[in-house]
Amino acid sequence: MSLNLFIIGASGCGKSTQAKLIAQKYQLKHFSMGQLLRDQIASGSESGLKAKNFVDQGIPVPDEISIPILTDALNSTNNADFIVDGFPRLISQGKFIDNYLQQHGQPTDLVIHLLVDFLEIQKRRQKLGEKFQDENRTDNTPEAIANRQKILYEQGIAPILDHYRSLGKLFEVDGNRPIEPIFQDICQKIDTLK
């Protein structure tokens, strides 16, 4: 039985950290939507060049650019046994990916939503900023972070949560805690799917 997971939440909430742990434990392929976009930008591909403008401004990359990048990645795993972090960010993306997987005989098993206070995210980002500066991320300025928080998260998240809640495929977890208890809670939920 395959396991197809998505993990979403505000920028800086710890999605990638949890996704890596989940991928390791359940032997899933981990795709970070942000990293897929940054890889395309670094490679200088046509999609990457188109995406760069949006990423630099901290605004959502349109579906016609981001979705083909993700479906190519999912294809590499036969569209099964994966966790994607940072997607869907818009309800249109959620509905598209559900249909896409269905066409490939696969379900969307679970969408994990990490609930983290904005203040907590700011604290974590300051700590990270002190530890290392990622020169490859042009989207880590305070303005871009605030912009992302507002546009990507607050506007887009409610319809996504409603959609997956109505399908019984949403799991919300308190992300204001240390990494381990969050991970334990997520694993308990995943184990009920098997």
RATA-V730005 format. One record per helix or strand of 2 or more residues. SS is the DSSP state (~ for helix, > for strand). FROM is the first residue (numbers start at 1). LEN is the number of residues. If there is no record, write none. Layout:
ss:from:len
SS:FROM:LEN
SS:FROM:LEN
This chain:
ss:from:len
>:4:6
~:15:12
>:29:4
~:33:11
~:46:12
~:63:13
>:82:4
~:91:13
>:110:6
~:118:14
~:142:25
>:170:5
~:179:15
